[in-house]
């Protein structure tokens, strides 16, 4: 079997797509492999979005639980324990910020999965909307990773400058 380089693609996927029920869509009818790939991408995006929602819910429950458990264990909001309560409140605010960094990408990924699945199934919307939702998700992911990496670098610099100061005194 020899491949004709002008007519056959050696990198073409080997699976066959499901039947074509899309007659007036933006995706050409002959591109059943493209539709199957888009459906598969949509399913994976939905799966990871659901995992993100579950992780965000667990994070929210642990943050709220930690806040209430610490307040109950401290016994008082005044006196010497007020520093402890201030730390709990600061930790809760930090947990809320981290929760936003996890919840927002899950929402964006869920929206992207809905658009790509609708586009692959019925041709709803346009390919521009599909790629715009993808771009929005990846832009947010890139910006948030850049912010987190910058915070890590600042923490490492702070520890390097001030953390080892008292070790040799």
Buried (B, 14 or more C-beta within 10 A) or exposed (E): EEEEEEEEEEEEEEEEBEEBEBEEBBBEEEBBBBBBBBBBBBEEBBEBBBEBBEBBEEBBEEBEEBBEEBBEEBEEEEEEBEEBBEEBEEBBEEBEEBBEBBBBBBBBBBBBBBBBBBBBBBBBBEBEBBBBBBEBBBEBBEEBEEEEEEEEEEEEEEEEEEEEEEEEE
